[in-house]
Amino acid sequence: MTADWGTWIGYAAATLTTASFVPQAWLTFRTRDVAGISLGMYACFTAGVALWLAYGIALGEWPIIVANAVTLALAASILAVKVGVVRAQRRAKHPSR
């Protein structure tokens, strides 16, 4: 396999895996329904994506960099909504805090 084919396969994989987050992000932003999203899992996932981005930058591999930069933005946005909803729910349960 030539480097060109490998790069294109990387871009195709990056496009598909990154695009898979768009419907979840759109639904989350539209409905603010994050009941089915685990805060711990999403925090770990988002940190992992950030590390993949750092890895891609260290290697200078654009498919890894682009895919993980976009995925990080989407995942961090979903995580921010989840954290905001959890905080609001805690305040509603314990208004004196």
N, CA, C and O atoms as a CHARMM CRD file, in Angstrom:
* protein
*
  388
    1    1 MET  N      0.84500  -1.17100   0.00000 PROA 1      0.00000
    2    1 MET  CA     0.00000   0.00000   0.00000 PROA 1      0.00000
    3    1 MET  C      0.89100   1.23500   0.00000 PROA 1      0.00000
    4    1 MET  O      1.81800   1.34200   0.80300 PROA 1      0.00000
    5    2 THR  N      0.61200   2.14900  -0.88700 PROA 2      0.00000
    6    2 THR  CA     1.41400   3.36200  -0.94500 PROA 2      0.00000
    7    2 THR  C      0.97300   4.33500   0.14200 PROA 2      0.00000
    8    2 THR  O     -0.11100   4.21100   0.71300 PROA 2      0.00000
    9    3 ALA  N      1.83200   5.29500   0.40900 PROA 3      0.00000
   10    3 ALA  CA     1.50900   6.30500   1.42300 PROA 3      0.00000
   11    3 ALA  C      0.25600   7.07900   1.03100 PROA 3      0.00000
   12    3 ALA  O     -0.53700   7.44800   1.89700 PROA 3      0.00000
   13    4 ASP  N      0.06800   7.33000  -0.26300 PROA 4      0.00000
   14    4 ASP  CA    -1.12000   8.06400  -0.70000 PROA 4      0.00000
   15    4 ASP  C     -2.40100   7.31800  -0.35500 PROA 4      0.00000
   16    4 ASP  O     -3.35700   7.91900   0.13300 PROA 4      0.00000
   17    5 TRP  N     -2.42800   6.00000  -0.60800 PROA 5      0.00000
   18    5 TRP  CA    -3.61700   5.21300  -0.26500 PROA 5      0.00000
   19    5 TRP  C     -3.83700   5.19100   1.24400 PROA 5      0.00000
   20    5 TRP  O     -4.96800   5.30500   1.71600 PROA 5      0.00000
   21    6 GLY  N     -2.76400   5.04800   1.98200 PROA 6      0.00000
   22    6 GLY  CA    -2.88000   5.04700   3.44000 PROA 6      0.00000
   23    6 GLY  C     -3.44400   6.34700   3.96900 PROA 6      0.00000
   24    6 GLY  O     -4.27100   6.35100   4.88100 PROA 6      0.00000
   25    7 THR  N     -2.99400   7.45100   3.39400 PROA 7      0.00000
   26    7 THR  CA    -3.50600   8.75700   3.80200 PROA 7      0.00000
   27    7 THR  C     -4.98500   8.88800   3.48200 PROA 7      0.00000
   28    7 THR  O     -5.75600   9.38300   4.30300 PROA 7      0.00000
   29    8 TRP  N     -5.38700   8.45000   2.29700 PROA 8      0.00000
   30    8 TRP  CA    -6.79600   8.54300   1.91800 PROA 8      0.00000
   31    8 TRP  C     -7.66700   7.64600   2.78400 PROA 8      0.00000
   32    8 TRP  O     -8.79000   8.01600   3.12700 PROA 8      0.00000
   33    9 ILE  N     -7.16700   6.48200   3.13600 PROA 9      0.00000
   34    9 ILE  CA    -7.91300   5.60600   4.05100 PROA 9      0.00000
   35    9 ILE  C     -8.05200   6.29000   5.41200 PROA 9      0.00000
   36    9 ILE  O     -9.10600   6.22100   6.04400 PROA 9      0.00000
   37   10 GLY  N     -6.98800   6.94600   5.85200 PROA 10     0.00000
   38   10 GLY  CA    -7.05500   7.70000   7.11000 PROA 10     0.00000
   39   10 GLY  C     -8.08400   8.80600   7.05300 PROA 10     0.00000
   40   10 GLY  O     -8.84600   8.99100   8.00200 PROA 10     0.00000
   41   11 TYR  N     -8.12000   9.54300   5.96100 PROA 11     0.00000
   42   11 TYR  CA    -9.11900  10.60200   5.81300 PROA 11     0.00000
   43   11 TYR  C    -10.54100  10.03300   5.77800 PROA 11     0.00000
   44   11 TYR  O    -11.45500  10.60600   6.37100 PROA 11     0.00000
   45   12 ALA  N    -10.72300   8.91400   5.08900 PROA 12     0.00000
   46   12 ALA  CA   -12.05600   8.29300   5.02900 PROA 12     0.00000
   47   12 ALA  C    -12.49700   7.83700   6.42100 PROA 12     0.00000
   48   12 ALA  O    -13.63500   8.07300   6.82600 PROA 12     0.00000
   49   13 ALA  N    -11.60100   7.19300   7.13900 PROA 13     0.00000
   50   13 ALA  CA   -11.91900   6.75300   8.50900 PROA 13     0.00000
   51   13 ALA  C    -12.21200   7.94700   9.39800 PROA 13     0.00000
   52   13 ALA  O    -13.16700   7.92600  10.17500 PROA 13     0.00000
   53   14 ALA  N    -11.40600   8.97500   9.29000 PROA 14     0.00000
   54   14 ALA  CA   -11.59600  10.18000  10.09100 PROA 14     0.00000
   55   14 ALA  C    -12.94100  10.83500   9.78800 PROA 14     0.00000
   56   14 ALA  O    -13.64400  11.27500  10.69800 PROA 14     0.00000
   57   15 THR  N    -13.29000  10.89700   8.51200 PROA 15     0.00000
   58   15 THR  CA   -14.56500  11.50500   8.11900 PROA 15     0.00000
   59   15 THR  C    -15.74200  10.73700   8.69900 PROA 15     0.00000
   60   15 THR  O    -16.66700  11.33400   9.25100 PROA 15     0.00000
   61   16 LEU  N    -15.70900   9.42200   8.57500 PROA 16     0.00000
   62   16 LEU  CA   -16.82800   8.61100   9.05800 PROA 16     0.00000
   63   16 LEU  C    -16.96000   8.65300  10.58000 PROA 16     0.00000
   64   16 LEU  O    -18.06200   8.82800  11.10000 PROA 16     0.00000
   65   17 THR  N    -15.85200   8.49500  11.29300 PROA 17     0.00000
   66   17 THR  CA   -15.95000   8.47000  12.75000 PROA 17     0.00000
   67   17 THR  C    -16.30100   9.84900  13.30900 PROA 17     0.00000
   68   17 THR  O    -17.03100   9.95000  14.29500 PROA 17     0.00000
   69   18 THR  N    -15.79400  10.89200  12.69600 PROA 18     0.00000
   70   18 THR  CA   -16.11500  12.24400  13.14900 PROA 18     0.00000
   71   18 THR  C    -17.56300  12.58800  12.81000 PROA 18     0.00000
   72   18 THR  O    -18.27400  13.16000  13.63700 PROA 18     0.00000
   73   19 ALA  N    -17.99500  12.25100  11.62500 PROA 19     0.00000
   74   19 ALA  CA   -19.36900  12.53500  11.21700 PROA 19     0.00000
   75   19 ALA  C    -20.38100  11.81500  12.09700 PROA 19     0.00000
   76   19 ALA  O    -21.51000  12.28200  12.24900 PROA 19     0.00000
   77   20 SER  N    -19.99400  10.69200  12.67600 PROA 20     0.00000
   78   20 SER  CA   -20.92300   9.95300  13.53300 PROA 20     0.00000
   79   20 SER  C    -21.31500  10.75000  14.77600 PROA 20     0.00000
   80   20 SER  O    -22.34300  10.45700  15.38600 PROA 20     0.00000
   81   21 PHE  N    -20.52800  11.74200  15.16300 PROA 21     0.00000
   82   21 PHE  CA   -20.83900  12.56500  16.33200 PROA 21     0.00000
   83   21 PHE  C    -21.82300  13.68600  16.02200 PROA 21     0.00000
   84   21 PHE  O    -22.46600  14.20600  16.93400 PROA 21     0.00000
   85   22 VAL  N    -21.95100  14.05900  14.77900 PROA 22     0.00000
   86   22 VAL  CA   -22.78900  15.19800  14.42800 PROA 22     0.00000
   87   22 VAL  C    -24.25000  14.98400  14.84000 PROA 22     0.00000
   88   22 VAL  O    -24.82600  15.88600  15.44900 PROA 22     0.00000
   89   23 PRO  N    -24.88100  13.83800  14.54100 PROA 23     0.00000
   90   23 PRO  CA   -26.28400  13.67200  14.95600 PROA 23     0.00000
   91   23 PRO  C    -26.47000  13.74600  16.47800 PROA 23     0.00000
   92   23 PRO  O    -27.44000  14.33700  16.95200 PROA 23     0.00000
   93   24 GLN  N    -25.55500  13.15600  17.23800 PROA 24     0.00000
   94   24 GLN  CA   -25.65700  13.21800  18.69700 PROA 24     0.00000
   95   24 GLN  C    -25.50200  14.64600  19.19400 PROA 24     0.00000
   96   24 GLN  O    -26.25200  15.09000  20.06400 PROA 24     0.00000
   97   25 ALA  N    -24.53800  15.36100  18.64900 PROA 25     0.00000
   98   25 ALA  CA   -24.33000  16.74600  19.05600 PROA 25     0.00000
   99   25 ALA  C    -25.55600  17.59100  18.70600 PROA 25     0.00000
  100   25 ALA  O    -26.01700  18.38400  19.52700 PROA 25     0.00000
  101   26 TRP  N    -26.07500  17.42700  17.51200 PROA 26     0.00000
  102   26 TRP  CA   -27.24200  18.19500  17.09300 PROA 26     0.00000
  103   26 TRP  C    -28.43900  17.90900  18.00100 PROA 26     0.00000
  104   26 TRP  O    -29.12100  18.83700  18.43700 PROA 26     0.00000
  105   27 LEU  N    -28.69500  16.63100  18.28700 PROA 27     0.00000
  106   27 LEU  CA   -29.80000  16.24900  19.16700 PROA 27     0.00000
  107   27 LEU  C    -29.60200  16.82400  20.56600 PROA 27     0.00000
  108   27 LEU  O    -30.55000  17.32000  21.17500 PROA 27     0.00000
  109   28 THR  N    -28.38600  16.75900  21.07100 PROA 28     0.00000
  110   28 THR  CA   -28.08900  17.27100  22.40800 PROA 28     0.00000
  111   28 THR  C    -28.30900  18.77500  22.47300 PROA 28     0.00000
  112   28 THR  O    -28.91500  19.26600  23.42600 PROA 28     0.00000
  113   29 PHE  N    -27.83400  19.50800  21.49200 PROA 29     0.00000
  114   29 PHE  CA   -27.99600  20.96200  21.48900 PROA 29     0.00000
  115   29 PHE  C    -29.46100  21.35800  21.33400 PROA 29     0.00000
  116   29 PHE  O    -29.92300  22.33200  21.92900 PROA 29     0.00000
  117   30 ARG  N    -30.17800  20.58800  20.52700 PROA 30     0.00000
  118   30 ARG  CA   -31.57200  20.92100  20.24800 PROA 30     0.00000
  119   30 ARG  C    -32.47700  20.60700  21.43400 PROA 30     0.00000
  120   30 ARG  O    -33.34100  21.41400  21.77600 PROA 30     0.00000
  121   31 THR  N    -32.29700  19.45700  22.06500 PROA 31     0.00000
  122   31 THR  CA   -33.20700  19.00700  23.11800 PROA 31     0.00000
  123   31 THR  C    -32.67800  19.24000  24.53000 PROA 31     0.00000
  124   31 THR  O    -33.45000  19.27700  25.48900 PROA 31     0.00000
  125   32 ARG  N    -31.35600  19.39800  24.65600 PROA 32     0.00000
  126   32 ARG  CA   -30.69500  19.49000  25.96800 PROA 32     0.00000
  127   32 ARG  C    -30.93500  18.23000  26.79900 PROA 32     0.00000
  128   32 ARG  O    -30.75900  18.24900  28.01700 PROA 32     0.00000
  129   33 ASP  N    -31.33500  17.13700  26.14800 PROA 33     0.00000
  130   33 ASP  CA   -31.57400  15.86600  26.83600 PROA 33     0.00000
  131   33 ASP  C    -30.26900  15.08600  26.88900 PROA 33     0.00000
  132   33 ASP  O    -29.79600  14.57700  25.87300 PROA 33     0.00000
  133   34 VAL  N    -29.70200  15.00000  28.06600 PROA 34     0.00000
  134   34 VAL  CA   -28.43400  14.29700  28.25600 PROA 34     0.00000
  135   34 VAL  C    -28.58300  13.15900  29.25900 PROA 34     0.00000
  136   34 VAL  O    -27.59400  12.65500  29.79200 PROA 34     0.00000
  137   35 ALA  N    -29.83000  12.76000  29.51000 PROA 35     0.00000
  138   35 ALA  CA   -30.09100  11.71500  30.50800 PROA 35     0.00000
  139   35 ALA  C    -29.38900  10.40100  30.16100 PROA 35     0.00000
  140   35 ALA  O    -28.96100   9.67300  31.05700 PROA 35     0.00000
  141   36 GLY  N    -29.27000  10.10100  28.89400 PROA 36     0.00000
  142   36 GLY  CA   -28.64400   8.85000  28.47700 PROA 36     0.00000
  143   36 GLY  C    -27.13600   8.93300  28.30900 PROA 36     0.00000
  144   36 GLY  O    -26.51400   7.97400  27.85000 PROA 36     0.00000
  145   37 ILE  N    -26.54300  10.05000  28.66800 PROA 37     0.00000
  146   37 ILE  CA   -25.10000  10.23600  28.50200 PROA 37     0.00000
  147   37 ILE  C    -24.42300  10.14600  29.86500 PROA 37     0.00000
  148   37 ILE  O    -24.77300  10.88000  30.78900 PROA 37     0.00000
  149   38 SER  N    -23.46900   9.25700  29.98200 PROA 38     0.00000
  150   38 SER  CA   -22.71100   9.09200  31.21900 PROA 38     0.00000
  151   38 SER  C    -21.66100  10.19600  31.32500 PROA 38     0.00000
  152   38 SER  O    -20.82600  10.35600  30.43400 PROA 38     0.00000
  153   39 LEU  N    -21.71000  10.95600  32.42200 PROA 39     0.00000
  154   39 LEU  CA   -20.74600  12.03400  32.63300 PROA 39     0.00000
  155   39 LEU  C    -19.32300  11.48900  32.70900 PROA 39     0.00000
  156   39 LEU  O    -18.41600  12.03900  32.08500 PROA 39     0.00000
  157   40 GLY  N    -19.12200  10.42400  33.46000 PROA 40     0.00000
  158   40 GLY  CA   -17.78300   9.83700  33.59300 PROA 40     0.00000
  159   40 GLY  C    -17.24000   9.33100  32.26600 PROA 40     0.00000
  160   40 GLY  O    -16.07900   9.56700  31.92900 PROA 40     0.00000
  161   41 MET  N    -18.08300   8.63800  31.52100 PROA 41     0.00000
  162   41 MET  CA   -17.64600   8.09800  30.22900 PROA 41     0.00000
  163   41 MET  C    -17.31200   9.22800  29.26900 PROA 41     0.00000
  164   41 MET  O    -16.29200   9.17400  28.58200 PROA 41     0.00000
  165   42 TYR  N    -18.15600  10.25000  29.21300 PROA 42     0.00000
  166   42 TYR  CA   -17.91100  11.33100  28.27300 PROA 42     0.00000
  167   42 TYR  C    -16.69800  12.16200  28.66200 PROA 42     0.00000
  168   42 TYR  O    -15.98600  12.66700  27.79400 PROA 42     0.00000
  169   43 ALA  N    -16.45700  12.30800  29.96600 PROA 43     0.00000
  170   43 ALA  CA   -15.26100  13.03300  30.41300 PROA 43     0.00000
  171   43 ALA  C    -14.00900  12.26500  30.00000 PROA 43     0.00000
  172   43 ALA  O    -13.05400  12.85500  29.49300 PROA 43     0.00000
  173   44 CYS  N    -14.01300  10.95200  30.21500 PROA 44     0.00000
  174   44 CYS  CA   -12.85700  10.12300  29.81200 PROA 44     0.00000
  175   44 CYS  C    -12.69000  10.12600  28.29600 PROA 44     0.00000
  176   44 CYS  O    -11.57400  10.23500  27.78800 PROA 44     0.00000
  177   45 PHE  N    -13.79800  10.00600  27.58200 PROA 45     0.00000
  178   45 PHE  CA   -13.73300   9.99500  26.12300 PROA 45     0.00000
  179   45 PHE  C    -13.15500  11.30000  25.59500 PROA 45     0.00000
  180   45 PHE  O    -12.28800  11.29100  24.72200 PROA 45     0.00000
  181   46 THR  N    -13.63400  12.42200  26.12500 PROA 46     0.00000
  182   46 THR  CA   -13.16400  13.72700  25.67300 PROA 46     0.00000
  183   46 THR  C    -11.67500  13.90200  25.95800 PROA 46     0.00000
  184   46 THR  O    -10.93900  14.42700  25.12300 PROA 46     0.00000
  185   47 ALA  N    -11.23300  13.46300  27.13100 PROA 47     0.00000
  186   47 ALA  CA    -9.79900  13.51600  27.45600 PROA 47     0.00000
  187   47 ALA  C     -9.00300  12.62700  26.50500 PROA 47     0.00000
  188   47 ALA  O     -7.91300  13.00000  26.06800 PROA 47     0.00000
  189   48 GLY  N     -9.54200  11.46100  26.18600 PROA 48     0.00000
  190   48 GLY  CA    -8.87700  10.56100  25.24500 PROA 48     0.00000
  191   48 GLY  C     -8.74400  11.16700  23.85700 PROA 48     0.00000
  192   48 GLY  O     -7.70200  11.03900  23.21400 PROA 48     0.00000
  193   49 VAL  N     -9.78900  11.81900  23.40000 PROA 49     0.00000
  194   49 VAL  CA    -9.74100  12.48000  22.08700 PROA 49     0.00000
  195   49 VAL  C     -8.70100  13.59100  22.09900 PROA 49     0.00000
  196   49 VAL  O     -7.98000  13.78400  21.12000 PROA 49     0.00000
  197   50 ALA  N     -8.62600  14.32200  23.20800 PROA 50     0.00000
  198   50 ALA  CA    -7.60200  15.37800  23.31700 PROA 50     0.00000
  199   50 ALA  C     -6.20500  14.77200  23.21600 PROA 50     0.00000
  200   50 ALA  O     -5.32200  15.35100  22.58300 PROA 50     0.00000
  201   51 LEU  N     -6.00300  13.62300  23.83000 PROA 51     0.00000
  202   51 LEU  CA    -4.70100  12.95700  23.73900 PROA 51     0.00000
  203   51 LEU  C     -4.42600  12.45500  22.32000 PROA 51     0.00000
  204   51 LEU  O     -3.29000  12.53000  21.85100 PROA 51     0.00000
  205   52 TRP  N     -5.46300  11.93800  21.62500 PROA 52     0.00000
  206   52 TRP  CA    -5.28500  11.53200  20.23200 PROA 52     0.00000
  207   52 TRP  C     -4.91000  12.73400  19.36900 PROA 52     0.00000
  208   52 TRP  O     -4.08900  12.62000  18.45900 PROA 52     0.00000
  209   53 LEU  N     -5.50800  13.86700  19.65600 PROA 53     0.00000
  210   53 LEU  CA    -5.15700  15.09100  18.92400 PROA 53     0.00000
  211   53 LEU  C     -3.69400  15.44800  19.17000 PROA 53     0.00000
  212   53 LEU  O     -2.96300  15.76500  18.23200 PROA 53     0.00000
  213   54 ALA  N     -3.27000  15.39700  20.42200 PROA 54     0.00000
  214   54 ALA  CA    -1.86500  15.69200  20.74400 PROA 54     0.00000
  215   54 ALA  C     -0.93400  14.70200  20.04000 PROA 54     0.00000
  216   54 ALA  O      0.12600  15.08500  19.54500 PROA 54     0.00000
  217   55 TYR  N     -1.33000  13.44300  19.99800 PROA 55     0.00000
  218   55 TYR  CA    -0.55200  12.40300  19.31500 PROA 55     0.00000
  219   55 TYR  C     -0.43800  12.71700  17.82000 PROA 55     0.00000
  220   55 TYR  O      0.64400  12.63100  17.23900 PROA 55     0.00000
  221   56 GLY  N     -1.56700  13.08000  17.20800 PROA 56     0.00000
  222   56 GLY  CA    -1.55600  13.42600  15.78700 PROA 56     0.00000
  223   56 GLY  C     -0.66900  14.62200  15.50400 PROA 56     0.00000
  224   56 GLY  O      0.04200  14.65400  14.50000 PROA 56     0.00000
  225   57 ILE  N     -0.71100  15.61700  16.40500 PROA 57     0.00000
  226   57 ILE  CA     0.14300  16.79200  16.24300 PROA 57     0.00000
  227   57 ILE  C      1.61000  16.39600  16.36600 PROA 57     0.00000
  228   57 ILE  O      2.45000  16.85500  15.59200 PROA 57     0.00000
  229   58 ALA  N      1.91500  15.53500  17.34800 PROA 58     0.00000
  230   58 ALA  CA     3.30100  15.09100  17.54100 PROA 58     0.00000
  231   58 ALA  C      3.83000  14.35500  16.31100 PROA 58     0.00000
  232   58 ALA  O      5.00500  14.47800  15.96700 PROA 58     0.00000
  233   59 LEU  N      2.96200  13.59400  15.65300 PROA 59     0.00000
  234   59 LEU  CA     3.37400  12.85700  14.45500 PROA 59     0.00000
  235   59 LEU  C      3.28600  13.69700  13.18700 PROA 59     0.00000
  236   59 LEU  O      3.88600  13.35900  12.16600 PROA 59     0.00000
  237   60 GLY  N      2.53600  14.79100  13.25700 PROA 60     0.00000
  238   60 GLY  CA     2.30800  15.59000  12.05600 PROA 60     0.00000
  239   60 GLY  C      1.39300  14.89800  11.06600 PROA 60     0.00000
  240   60 GLY  O      1.50700  15.10800   9.85900 PROA 60     0.00000
  241   61 GLU  N      0.48200  14.07100  11.57000 PROA 61     0.00000
  242   61 GLU  CA    -0.43000  13.29900  10.71000 PROA 61     0.00000
  243   61 GLU  C     -1.77600  14.01400  10.61500 PROA 61     0.00000
  244   61 GLU  O     -2.57000  14.00300  11.55600 PROA 61     0.00000
  245   62 TRP  N     -2.01600  14.63500   9.46000 PROA 62     0.00000
  246   62 TRP  CA    -3.21000  15.44400   9.28300 PROA 62     0.00000
  247   62 TRP  C     -4.52200  14.69800   9.44200 PROA 62     0.00000
  248   62 TRP  O     -5.45300  15.26400  10.01500 PROA 62     0.00000
  249   63 PRO  N     -4.65900  13.44700   8.96700 PROA 63     0.00000
  250   63 PRO  CA    -5.94300  12.75900   9.20600 PROA 63     0.00000
  251   63 PRO  C     -6.26000  12.63900  10.69900 PROA 63     0.00000
  252   63 PRO  O     -7.41100  12.80800  11.10100 PROA 63     0.00000
  253   64 ILE  N     -5.26500  12.35300  11.50800 PROA 64     0.00000
  254   64 ILE  CA    -5.46400  12.22800  12.95300 PROA 64     0.00000
  255   64 ILE  C     -5.75600  13.59700  13.55700 PROA 64     0.00000
  256   64 ILE  O     -6.62800  13.72600  14.41700 PROA 64     0.00000
  257   65 ILE  N     -5.03800  14.60400  13.11600 PROA 65     0.00000
  258   65 ILE  CA    -5.21100  15.95600  13.66100 PROA 65     0.00000
  259   65 ILE  C     -6.61000  16.49400  13.35700 PROA 65     0.00000
  260   65 ILE  O     -7.32000  16.93400  14.26200 PROA 65     0.00000
  261   66 VAL  N     -6.99700  16.45800  12.10000 PROA 66     0.00000
  262   66 VAL  CA    -8.28100  17.03100  11.68900 PROA 66     0.00000
  263   66 VAL  C     -9.44400  16.29100  12.35100 PROA 66     0.00000
  264   66 VAL  O    -10.34400  16.90900  12.92000 PROA 66     0.00000
  265   67 ALA  N     -9.41400  14.97500  12.27000 PROA 67     0.00000
  266   67 ALA  CA   -10.51900  14.18600  12.84000 PROA 67     0.00000
  267   67 ALA  C    -10.66700  14.43400  14.33000 PROA 67     0.00000
  268   67 ALA  O    -11.77700  14.62800  14.82400 PROA 67     0.00000
  269   68 ASN  N     -9.56800  14.42600  15.03600 PROA 68     0.00000
  270   68 ASN  CA    -9.65500  14.57400  16.48300 PROA 68     0.00000
  271   68 ASN  C     -9.91700  16.00400  16.91000 PROA 68     0.00000
  272   68 ASN  O    -10.50400  16.22000  17.97000 PROA 68     0.00000
  273   69 ALA  N     -9.50900  16.98100  16.13300 PROA 69     0.00000
  274   69 ALA  CA    -9.84600  18.37400  16.45400 PROA 69     0.00000
  275   69 ALA  C    -11.35300  18.58800  16.35000 PROA 69     0.00000
  276   69 ALA  O    -11.95600  19.20300  17.23000 PROA 69     0.00000
  277   70 VAL  N    -11.95800  18.08700  15.28800 PROA 70     0.00000
  278   70 VAL  CA   -13.40500  18.23200  15.11000 PROA 70     0.00000
  279   70 VAL  C    -14.14600  17.40900  16.15800 PROA 70     0.00000
  280   70 VAL  O    -15.09300  17.89600  16.77600 PROA 70     0.00000
  281   71 THR  N    -13.71700  16.15900  16.35900 PROA 71     0.00000
  282   71 THR  CA   -14.37000  15.30700  17.35600 PROA 71     0.00000
  283   71 THR  C    -14.24200  15.89800  18.75100 PROA 71     0.00000
  284   71 THR  O    -15.18700  15.83800  19.53700 PROA 71     0.00000
  285   72 LEU  N    -13.08400  16.46900  19.06600 PROA 72     0.00000
  286   72 LEU  CA   -12.89200  17.10100  20.37400 PROA 72     0.00000
  287   72 LEU  C    -13.85600  18.26600  20.55200 PROA 72     0.00000
  288   72 LEU  O    -14.44500  18.42400  21.62100 PROA 72     0.00000
  289   73 ALA  N    -14.02200  19.07200  19.53100 PROA 73     0.00000
  290   73 ALA  CA   -14.95600  20.19900  19.63000 PROA 73     0.00000
  291   73 ALA  C    -16.38200  19.70900  19.88000 PROA 73     0.00000
  292   73 ALA  O    -17.09000  20.26000  20.72200 PROA 73     0.00000
  293   74 LEU  N    -16.79900  18.68800  19.15900 PROA 74     0.00000
  294   74 LEU  CA   -18.14900  18.15000  19.33900 PROA 74     0.00000
  295   74 LEU  C    -18.30000  17.48900  20.70600 PROA 74     0.00000
  296   74 LEU  O    -19.27500  17.74300  21.41400 PROA 74     0.00000
  297   75 ALA  N    -17.34100  16.64300  21.08000 PROA 75     0.00000
  298   75 ALA  CA   -17.42200  15.93300  22.36000 PROA 75     0.00000
  299   75 ALA  C    -17.36700  16.90500  23.53400 PROA 75     0.00000
  300   75 ALA  O    -18.10700  16.74600  24.50500 PROA 75     0.00000
  301   76 ALA  N    -16.50000  17.90300  23.45200 PROA 76     0.00000
  302   76 ALA  CA   -16.40300  18.87500  24.53700 PROA 76     0.00000
  303   76 ALA  C    -17.68900  19.69000  24.65300 PROA 76     0.00000
  304   76 ALA  O    -18.09300  20.05000  25.75900 PROA 76     0.00000
  305   77 SER  N    -18.33000  19.98100  23.53400 PROA 77     0.00000
  306   77 SER  CA   -19.59800  20.70800  23.56600 PROA 77     0.00000
  307   77 SER  C    -20.68500  19.87200  24.22700 PROA 77     0.00000
  308   77 SER  O    -21.44500  20.37800  25.05300 PROA 77     0.00000
  309   78 ILE  N    -20.76100  18.60400  23.86700 PROA 78     0.00000
  310   78 ILE  CA   -21.74400  17.70500  24.48300 PROA 78     0.00000
  311   78 ILE  C    -21.45100  17.57400  25.97400 PROA 78     0.00000
  312   78 ILE  O    -22.36900  17.60500  26.79400 PROA 78     0.00000
  313   79 LEU  N    -20.18200  17.42900  26.32600 PROA 79     0.00000
  314   79 LEU  CA   -19.78900  17.33500  27.73200 PROA 79     0.00000
  315   79 LEU  C    -20.17300  18.59800  28.49200 PROA 79     0.00000
  316   79 LEU  O    -20.64000  18.52000  29.62800 PROA 79     0.00000
  317   80 ALA  N    -19.98300  19.74500  27.88200 PROA 80     0.00000
  318   80 ALA  CA   -20.34500  21.00400  28.53700 PROA 80     0.00000
  319   80 ALA  C    -21.84700  21.07600  28.79600 PROA 80     0.00000
  320   80 ALA  O    -22.26900  21.53500  29.85700 PROA 80     0.00000
  321   81 VAL  N    -22.65100  20.63000  27.84700 PROA 81     0.00000
  322   81 VAL  CA   -24.09900  20.59900  28.05600 PROA 81     0.00000
  323   81 VAL  C    -24.43400  19.65200  29.20200 PROA 81     0.00000
  324   81 VAL  O    -25.24000  19.98500  30.07100 PROA 81     0.00000
  325   82 LYS  N    -23.81400  18.46600  29.20500 PROA 82     0.00000
  326   82 LYS  CA   -24.06100  17.49100  30.27400 PROA 82     0.00000
  327   82 LYS  C    -23.70600  18.08400  31.62900 PROA 82     0.00000
  328   82 LYS  O    -24.49900  17.97900  32.56500 PROA 82     0.00000
  329   83 VAL  N    -22.55000  18.69800  31.76100 PROA 83     0.00000
  330   83 VAL  CA   -22.12500  19.29400  33.03200 PROA 83     0.00000
  331   83 VAL  C    -23.09600  20.39900  33.44700 PROA 83     0.00000
  332   83 VAL  O    -23.45700  20.49500  34.62000 PROA 83     0.00000
  333   84 GLY  N    -23.51500  21.21900  32.51300 PROA 84     0.00000
  334   84 GLY  CA   -24.46600  22.28500  32.81400 PROA 84     0.00000
  335   84 GLY  C    -25.79700  21.75300  33.31000 PROA 84     0.00000
  336   84 GLY  O    -26.37200  22.28900  34.25600 PROA 84     0.00000
  337   85 VAL  N    -26.28300  20.70700  32.67700 PROA 85     0.00000
  338   85 VAL  CA   -27.55800  20.10300  33.08700 PROA 85     0.00000
  339   85 VAL  C    -27.42300  19.45900  34.46500 PROA 85     0.00000
  340   85 VAL  O    -28.30800  19.60800  35.30800 PROA 85     0.00000
  341   86 VAL  N    -26.33000  18.74900  34.69800 PROA 86     0.00000
  342   86 VAL  CA   -26.11700  18.11200  36.00500 PROA 86     0.00000
  343   86 VAL  C    -26.05300  19.17100  37.10100 PROA 86     0.00000
  344   86 VAL  O    -26.65400  18.99400  38.16200 PROA 86     0.00000
  345   87 ARG  N    -25.34900  20.24800  36.86800 PROA 87     0.00000
  346   87 ARG  CA   -25.25900  21.33300  37.86300 PROA 87     0.00000
  347   87 ARG  C    -26.62600  21.95200  38.12800 PROA 87     0.00000
  348   87 ARG  O    -26.97900  22.21600  39.27700 PROA 87     0.00000
  349   88 ALA  N    -27.38700  22.18200  37.07800 PROA 88     0.00000
  350   88 ALA  CA   -28.72100  22.76200  37.24800 PROA 88     0.00000
  351   88 ALA  C    -29.62200  21.81800  38.04000 PROA 88     0.00000
  352   88 ALA  O    -30.40900  22.26400  38.87400 PROA 88     0.00000
  353   89 GLN  N    -29.51000  20.51400  37.78100 PROA 89     0.00000
  354   89 GLN  CA   -30.31300  19.53400  38.52400 PROA 89     0.00000
  355   89 GLN  C    -29.91500  19.51000  39.99700 PROA 89     0.00000
  356   89 GLN  O    -30.77500  19.40100  40.87100 PROA 89     0.00000
  357   90 ARG  N    -28.62100  19.61100  40.27400 PROA 90     0.00000
  358   90 ARG  CA   -28.16000  19.63100  41.66500 PROA 90     0.00000
  359   90 ARG  C    -28.64400  20.88200  42.38500 PROA 90     0.00000
  360   90 ARG  O    -29.04500  20.81600  43.54700 PROA 90     0.00000
  361   91 ARG  N    -28.60800  22.02100  41.69900 PROA 91     0.00000
  362   91 ARG  CA   -29.09000  23.26600  42.31000 PROA 91     0.00000
  363   91 ARG  C    -30.58500  23.19500  42.59000 PROA 91     0.00000
  364   91 ARG  O    -31.05800  23.70200  43.60700 PROA 91     0.00000
  365   92 ALA  N    -31.31900  22.56600  41.68900 PROA 92     0.00000
  366   92 ALA  CA   -32.76600  22.44900  41.87100 PROA 92     0.00000
  367   92 ALA  C    -33.09000  21.54500  43.06300 PROA 92     0.00000
  368   92 ALA  O    -34.06000  21.79100  43.78000 PROA 92     0.00000
  369   93 LYS  N    -32.29000  20.51100  43.27500 PROA 93     0.00000
  370   93 LYS  CA   -32.50000  19.60300  44.41100 PROA 93     0.00000
  371   93 LYS  C    -32.09100  20.24800  45.73300 PROA 93     0.00000
  372   93 LYS  O    -32.73200  20.04300  46.76300 PROA 93     0.00000
  373   94 HSD  N    -31.02100  21.02400  45.68600 PROA 94     0.00000
  374   94 HSD  CA   -30.45300  21.63800  46.89100 PROA 94     0.00000
  375   94 HSD  C    -30.27300  23.14400  46.65700 PROA 94     0.00000
  376   94 HSD  O    -29.15100  23.60500  46.44200 PROA 94     0.00000
  377   95 PRO  N    -31.35900  23.90400  46.69700 PROA 95     0.00000
  378   95 PRO  CA   -31.25700  25.33600  46.37500 PROA 95     0.00000
  379   95 PRO  C    -30.36000  26.13700  47.30600 PROA 95     0.00000
  380   95 PRO  O    -29.92200  27.22600  46.93600 PROA 95     0.00000
  381   96 SER  N    -30.07500  25.63600  48.49300 PROA 96     0.00000
  382   96 SER  CA   -29.24900  26.40100  49.43400 PROA 96     0.00000
  383   96 SER  C    -27.76200  26.30400  49.13100 PROA 96     0.00000
  384   96 SER  O    -26.97200  27.03100  49.73300 PROA 96     0.00000
  385   97 ARG  N    -27.36400  25.44500  48.23100 PROA 97     0.00000
  386   97 ARG  CA   -25.94000  25.25600  47.92400 PROA 97     0.00000
  387   97 ARG  C    -25.45000  26.23900  46.92900 PROA 97     0.00000
  388   97 ARG  O    -24.27500  26.21400  46.56400 PROA 97     0.00000
